[in-house]
Amino acid sequence: YVSTYADFTPQATFDIKKCDLHKLEEGPPLQAVLTREEGLQYYRTMQTIRRMELKADQLYKQKIIRGFCHLYDGQEACAVGIETGINLSDHLITAYRAHGYTLTRGGTVREIMAELTGRRGGIAKGKGGSMHMYTKHFYGGNGIVGAQVPLGAGVALACKYLGNNEICVCLYGDGAANQGQIFETYNMASLWKLPCIFICENNKYGMGTSVERAAASTDYYKRGDFIPGLRLDGMDVLCVREATKFAAEHCRSGKGPILMELQTYRYHGHSMSDPGVSYRTREEIQEVRSKSDPISMLKDRMLSNNMASVEELKEIDVEVRKEIEDAAQFATTDPEPPLDDLCNHIFYNDPPMEVRGTNPWTKLKSVS
Amino acid sequence: MYMYYGITMVFFTVFWVCHIYIYINNMTLFIFYHVSYQNVTPFLCIIIALHSVEYHVLPCDICIINCILLLQVTVRDALNQAMDEELERDERVFLLGEEVAQYDGAYKVSRGLWKKYGDKRIIDTPITEMGFAGIAVGAAMAGLRPICEFMTFNFSMQAIDQVINSAAKTYYMSAGRQSVPIVFRGPNGASAGVAAQHSQCFAAWYGHCPGLKVVSPWSAEDARGLLKSAIRDDNPVVFLENELMYGVPFEMSEESQSKDFLIPIGKAKIERQGNHITVVSHSRMVSLCLDAAAVLAKEGIECEVINMRTIRPLDAEAIETSVMKTNHLITVEGGWPQFGVGGEILARIMEGPAFNYLDAPAVRVTGVDIPMPYAKILEDNSVPQIKDIIFSVKKTLNA
């Protein structure tokens, strides 16, 4: 007896945790409606991010990926939840832990992995690497801690200027949250009522420094002071979705910026060169994995409400694994960028020019 | 050029003294002259004609004065007009910076623009360079064409990460997906009595970085044509103005008054032809080079003065062609000597075809390698003076 989709509950309502509020009278709803389709889609996307990051871990250890590699596993609910709360026509910018967002913003696993391995099929043709991936309305991928926050407010300014009812989601971490330029941005975004959602992904550690050791106030959702804020469970995709919808509505109605703090966790260290256990215990990591894993949480919800079957979800797992394998295969066999491409993409819309090579006799060609 | 200005002042005084009664009786002419500054020619022709008939005044003297005055535009006004025209031409262009709107600009370069275009397009920012430069870059990424003013480029150091890492490198890092059409502008280099923290020249620092275009205008025509080109350029452009040049008037050709007058970025201009030595300079120092050249000409030394106009990309070809003609080279800049603009030019000459044509080592005339002092005598001796240029030319030619 094989269950057909007609046997499943088409949708269910779930209680979600109440958000802590700052300078807000009311917050997002305490219940979220999840349809079967949505649930399967969120599951698939989160699983894709998870497996993609784990594959990147593998490839890095095989020295096929080099340089910086900041993995996102554990935080999947943030990227997926945020995307479901906005439209693809909205804008998003984040820091360097960006592979998940590159996917949710329209990138393919193939392009992302090939960029990590530095091949010509990469999303930035191999020239950007892990921290510099871009898609339409996704402005990276930014390596300088905190610099993406003013950029995001600038994107929001453009949205307001052009009157297109779009908003910008501007992400940063708990480490970046102490940066001066972020406070400069809070000031201007608030003064000019920019449609900007500031989101602090608080995964409790800025590289090797815990939040208690870095911030005089760890209430990151209050740090915007005059900007209203929410603090919520970043491991619950529904919580993130509802809060994002709430925040997006706030911005679109012309009330100005709003701040969200997502309490989340990363399983890996800061980057691949950080084992991630010198400043936190393995027990802590294990506890989060067993009690608060975002994918498990969604899976449990769907199974206990008969919204999907174990086999179905396993099938999705298999499909995802295959997609990742294919992408990894592509990423390891695609050729590196041609040397002709070395000096291209210096200027946009310019005639071809000459670029000095490593010595005065080497003159290289550069086209837009 | 300054003599011209002197003669004009003489005529002007005589004219006013002799014809003051016309103006007392008929203020319309006076008002028309100032109000219709942008469209003087047709107005004045009518006025001149009317007045010559009414008062039996020879029209030619009015014409002469007004013709001379007409085509004299200060660098400040040239920048103002360029921005005004580009704001009008393209809805996406906007200006932001400290005091650019209601104050009319710290140096009045943006005078009148806020009144004309309003809060949406002329934005006063708080004193937060890193923040507003980043916001400007983000706006450029999302489809607008910002002009980000730094009150002086000294303050751009606070925001330099946004200029280099967010603006200059992005088109490359994204392999062409994300362009950044932005202009960073403001006064650069030494001013007068503003001391060490407010006098640094950033031409070398910005000129060092791939992905940026760096422009350094000298005259009003340079300012106008290059700013328009910079605004229309789809890439990050650092536009280095000079506070001491803002008030200096220059003649502007008829052609340069056109709304589409553009000077290409990356092309130098020969301001003065000569056969004996090539003198390469940028920004305010070009004035000193021309003055030095005038003095040297009396002694029979003909300098070829090249106005670089653009720091990056550097027009090495123009310099090489000139050196191959004159066989001697000096560079003149206001900035510090080490790792500077002059150093780059000399290196290029060494590495290129012009080296074999040099009859003497090429040398640099630069600011003194110290932070800028305050006392006038010290400050005057911290930057190249005309006598330093003359001295260096003569040393190079006798070497």
Interface residues (C-beta under 8 A of the other chain):
Chain A: H91 I93 A124 K125 G126 K127 G128 H132 Y134 T135 Y139 G140 N142 G143 I144 A147 V149 P150 L151 G152 A153 G154 V155 A156 L157 A158 C159 Y161 L162 C168 G180 Q181 E184 T185 N187 M188 L191 W192 N344 H345 I346 F347 Y348 N349 D350 M353 V355 P360 S368
Chain B: F94 K120 I123 T125 P126 T128 M130 G131 F132 A133 G134 I135 A136 V137 G138 A139 A140 M141 A142 G143 L144 D161 Q162 N165 S166 T170 Y171 Y172 M173 S174 A175 G176 R177 Q178 S179 P181 P210 G211 K213 D234 N235 P313 E351 G352
